[in-house]
Amino acid sequence: MAAKTRALSALSQTPHEVLEYTPSKDHFGAHSAAELGRDPHTVLKTLVIHHERDMAICCVPVAGHLSLKAAAKALGWKRAEMTDPAQAQRATGYVVGGISPLGTTKRMPTLIDDSVADLETITVSAGQRGLSIALSPTDLAELTNAKFAPIGTE
C-alpha cells in the first residue's frame, strides 16, 4: 500500500491512479517510465528553477529536456537557472527523485510543457521515489494553478 504523501492528499477529489515501482538512485524519470511501462513522452519530471529570489516548478516529459530560456520567458523572467538540489528539496518538502508539483510546502508558479496539454493521461511523481500518479494534464494544471507553455525540447 502506498504511503500517504502531501501530493496524494492534494488529489482527494480528483480522478487519478496511484502507481508504484521499484525506485532507483539516479535517472529517476526515465527509470519510472521504464518500470511503469509508460511512454516517456507522457511521464513528466518535476524540476525547480530560479531567478534571483523567485522560484518556479517546471514539468516536462522525461523524453526531453527543459529549455531554461523558454521557461524564463513564460514566467516573465530575464533568465532562469536550475535550483540547487538542496534548495529544491527545502522549497518543495520532497527529496530529489520524488519531487511532485502537487502538495509542495512552498507555493510556486508552475509551468507544464504544452506538448502534453491534449493527452488523456500523464504521470507525475507522487511525492516519494517509487510512487507516481497518473491523471489528466488539465487536472494537474488546475490543482497546481499551472499554465501550459512550450518549455520542453527533445
Disulfide bonds with the S-S distance in Angstrom:
none
